């Protein structure tokens, strides 16, 4: 069974649009090669960082949601760690709420019983 993951990474603010697209495609391809599916990518744009990271005050935020095996994460994070364009990254496992059983069948069913003495 595949697990749902979310990876957010921050790119250097001085990258051009083409370089940002190349970085996104690079990490998307790494995930696909490792068996990840349903990859959704959102470019959150350039934002101010809460504190300086590697001498940068701004960063370009990219969010990826995907399903896949846990083994797909390590190669992608290794590539991010070695890349000079990524200044920070974080991957989390998402806990999806389990579907509850249909409560309409079990909700407040009362039975009237006549008692004769």
C-alpha positions in Angstrom: 0.0 0.0 0.0 1.3 3.4 -0.9 1.5 6.2 1.6 0.7 9.9 1.1 3.6 12.3 1.5 4.1 16.0 1.3 7.4 17.6 0.5 8.0 21.3 0.8 11.3 22.8 -0.4 12.7 26.3 -0.7 14.8 27.3 -3.7 17.2 30.2 -3.8 15.4 33.5 -4.6 17.9 34.5 -7.4 16.9 31.6 -9.7 15.1 32.5 -12.9 11.7 31.1 -14.0 13.4 28.5 -16.3 15.7 27.3 -13.5 12.8 27.0 -11.1 10.9 24.9 -13.7 14.0 22.7 -14.3 14.4 22.1 -10.5 10.7 21.2 -10.2 11.0 18.7 -13.2 14.2 17.2 -11.7 12.6 16.3 -8.4 9.4 15.2 -10.0 11.3 12.8 -12.3 13.3 11.5 -9.4 10.0 10.6 -7.6 8.5 9.0 -10.7 11.6 6.9 -11.2 11.3 5.6 -7.6 7.6 4.6 -8.1 5.7 7.7 -6.8 2.3 8.4 -8.3 -0.3 11.2 -8.2 2.3 13.9 -8.0 0.7 17.3 -7.5 3.1 20.3 -7.5 2.3 23.8 -6.4 4.6 26.7 -6.9 3.9 28.9 -3.8 6.1 31.7 -5.1 8.7 33.9 -3.6 8.2 34.6 0.1 10.1 36.2 3.0 11.8 33.8 5.3 11.3 34.0 9.0 15.1 34.1 9.4 18.1 34.1 7.2 19.1 30.7 5.6 22.4 30.4 3.8 22.6 34.2 3.5 19.1 34.5 1.9 16.2 36.4 3.3 13.7 35.3 0.6 13.0 31.9 -1.0 10.8 30.3 -3.6 8.5 27.8 -2.0 7.5 24.6 -3.9 5.0 22.0 -2.5 4.7 18.5 -3.7 2.0 16.0 -2.6 2.3 12.4 -3.8 1.7 8.8 -3.0 4.4 6.2 -3.1 6.7 3.9 -1.2 8.9 5.3 1.6 12.0 4.3 -0.3 11.2 7.0 -2.9 12.0 9.8 -0.5 15.7 9.1 0.3 17.0 9.6 -3.3 15.1 12.8 -3.7 16.2 14.3 -0.4 19.8 13.3 -1.1 19.6 15.2 -4.4 18.2 18.2 -2.6 20.9 18.1 0.0 23.6 18.0 -2.6 22.0 20.8 -4.7 23.0 24.4 -4.3 19.6 25.6 -5.6 17.7 24.1 -2.6 18.2 25.9 0.7 15.8 23.9 2.8 13.4 20.9 2.5 11.0 18.9 4.6 9.1 15.7 3.9 6.2 14.6 6.1 3.9 11.6 6.0 0.3 12.7 5.8 -2.3 11.0 8.0 -5.5 10.9 6.0 -8.7 10.6 8.1 -10.2 7.2 7.8 -13.6 7.0 6.3 -16.2 6.5 9.0 -18.8 3.9 8.6 -22.2 5.1 7.4 -23.7 6.5 10.5 -27.2 6.8 9.0 -27.7 3.0 9.5 -26.8 3.1 13.2 -27.9 6.5 14.2 -30.6 6.8 16.9 -32.6 3.7 16.2 -35.2 3.3 18.9 -37.6 0.5 19.3 -40.9 0.7 21.0 -42.0 -2.3 23.0 -45.5 -2.7 24.4 -45.5 -4.1 27.9 -48.7 -5.9 29.0 -49.3 -6.9 32.6 
